[in-house]
Amino acid sequence: MSYFTFLRENARWLSSSYLLAVFSGFGQTFFISLSAGDLRAEFGLTHGELGLLYMLATLGSALILPYVGKSLDHFPVQKIALVVMAGLAVFCLAMAHTFAVWTVAVAFFGLRLCGQGMMTHTSITAAGRWFSAQRGRAVSIAMLGFPTAEALFPLCFVVLSNTIGWRGAWTASSLVLVIVAIPVMMILLAKERTPSAAEIASTKAEGRQWTRKEAVLDPRFWLVSLGINAPAFIATAIFFHQVYLVELRGWSLEVFASAFFLMAAGVVCASLAIGPLIDRFSARQLLPYALLPLALACLVLAHFEAQVAAFVFLGLVGISHGFNGTLVGAFWPEVYGTMHMGAIRAVAFSIMVFASAAGPGLVGWLIDIGVAFDSQIVGMGLYCLVFSSVLAAMSRAYARS
């Protein structure tokens, strides 16, 4: 079917995947980190201490994610979405009422588990399972939710924070979830998607249906994970310490927040471009190119201090996120099948959460002991270049099998 016919006939389910990704923004690092300066000031924390707290909370959510994530194999998406969004609203409110360091840790944990973890997992897993012949396009549309949040949420938070305080901004976030997100999602997900006869007839053979145990015992699974999760580590680390970066460069935080619009544009363009390419070629064939935009982004940020570098950096990060996120969303069901995809992707996503957890803590600790932020960013870029060759080898290995 044509692209526009596909959009029209599947608007309900594509919209639900997209909106789950949008509202996951309340639990993403680019949003949470906007409160980092206020949290450090109010609770007397250093960069490293706050990063460590964030890392431990995120690691805790990663440990739980494989167990709660497989619920998508057993319960309707509507029920999972309702529980997760309600939980995210509760933890947004918890962040607004933090009164001690341990309450900050609890809020971090809940925001990461419900927002970054389960809402993202539900969005991409549902899109990958609902569609097969058009999986690349479906996942690319779901991925558009992330740049939407990145474009709107940071600037809205900065404006609200300047008006009603950072605690008031978190309260407003909770209200948006309860008043807007939950009712809309319940309407969209009231009907479960079933493939049409024509779609079933045109669907490519899925091949072997791996169990979660078989997938995690496959060495290729872990080598690919070390590569494709580099963006989670790098972007989370830099975004979490964006206030420090802005102070270091002498930039304006408001201008930096506005640059997320360019990042959003990069995600949109890359997602829309990569989706049809995945359907035409395969996610496996495109895997070796996943890290190249991020490598270039790191090198730009490390070597240029003018404010325009922030826009170039975030634009390239957006391209990386759009390319990598859509690619990964289609890659796992392509190589391991869809029957146990909720359980398999929960493990894969847990690894991603571990990577995103390690970034803020490690980088914060290195800042505290005097390692230059620019040197760290260069190291991140070199990692991406090295693992591009590893992903190329893994692509060939999957082809041989």
KACOR-V286703 format. One record per helix or strand of 3 or more residues. SS is the DSSP state (A for helix, B for strand). FROM is the first residue (numbers start at 1). TO is the last residue. If there is no record, write none. Layout:
# KACOR-V286703
ss=SS from=FROM to=TO
ss=SS from=FROM to=TO
This chain:
# KACOR-V286703
ss=A from=3 to=9
ss=A from=11 to=27
ss=A from=29 to=43
ss=A from=47 to=73
ss=A from=77 to=96
ss=A from=101 to=130
ss=A from=135 to=188
ss=A from=197 to=202
ss=A from=212 to=216
ss=A from=219 to=228
ss=A from=230 to=240
ss=A from=242 to=249
ss=A from=253 to=258
ss=A from=260 to=280
ss=A from=283 to=289
ss=A from=292 to=303
ss=A from=308 to=336
ss=A from=341 to=368
ss=A from=373 to=400
